[in-house]
C-alpha cells in the first residue's frame, strides 16, 4: 500500500556507540511512523570502527521513496547517500526515460 500511494518520508535517529563500536542504543530525533521501527532495528545491528576507546554518538537520516502500485513487484531499488550520516532508499525509482503517464514497467 505504501508504494501505491508513492509514500515518501524521513526517519532521523541518533546511534549511541560504545567503546567497542557496537550500537548500544538508538534514540529518535524525528520519525515517520512507518519507517522508524525498521530503521531503528537495522541500526542496532551496525558495527562502527572503534572511537579511540571512547563512546560516541552519530545522527543518521534515512529518506525513503516508495513507488509502484500494489500489482507491481519490487523491480529494483536504489540506495545512495553520504556515509555515515545520510541514506536515500528508493523502491521502483522511475527511470529517466519513462514517461510519467501511468505506464507500467515491463517485466
Buried (B, 14 or more C-beta within 10 A) or exposed (E): EBBEEEBEBBBBBBBBBBEEBBBEEBEEEEBBEBBBEEBBEEBEEBEBEEBEEEEBBBEBBBBBBBBBEEEBEEEEEEEEBEEEEBBBBBBBBBEEEEEEEEEEEEE
